[in-house]
Amino acid sequence: MNIGWQEILLILLIALLLFGAKKIPDLARGLGKGIREFKKGLSEIDKPLEPEKGDEAKSTKEE
């Protein structure tokens, strides 16, 4: 089930009618920021947990 060029054109036309030409760049900018934040959050989840510099000093003092 692929989306053809006619369906994409219809979706873009409906979006233009609903939001207007001035709002679409703002919506796209917001969507881009959201995707960037989502990817940043995913990459932070994948990183191994490392103690912060302040935590290392506390753990050596406690021993």
N, C-alpha and C positions, 0 to 999 in steps of 0.2 A: 504494500500500500504506500506508494510514493506520492508526494505532493508535486503536482505539475506546476508549470509557470502560470497557468490560468488561475489556479487556486491561490498562489502567492500574490498575484496581482489583485485578486478580489479582496484578500485579507488586508493588503496595504491600502486599498481604496476605502474600505470600511474604517480602518484606523484613521485615515486622513479626514473622513467625514465626522467621526466621533470626537477626535481631539483637536483638529485644526492644524494648520501648517506650522503655527508658532509653537505649539506644545510638543510636537513629535521630537525635536532635538533634545528638549529637556527630559522627556521620557527615556530616550535612548541613552542619554548621559547618566541618568539615574540607574538604568538597567546595567550599564557598564560598571558603575561603581559597586553595585550589588554583586555582580559576578566576580569582580576583583576581591571583594571582602570575603566571599564564599571560598574562593580558591586559596586565599591567605589563611583562612580558618582551617581548611583541609590540610594545608602544608604544615601548620602548627601542630595538628593532631599526629601527623606522621613522624615528627621529630621526636627523638628519644628525650625523656625527661632528664634534664641536667640541673644540678643544684646551682642556685645563684651564688654570686661571689660572697655575699653577706652570709649565706647559709654555710659555706665552707668554713668561714672563720668561726662561726658559732660551734660547729661540730668539733673542730680541733680544740677549742677552749674547754668543751665539756669533757673530753677524754682526758 
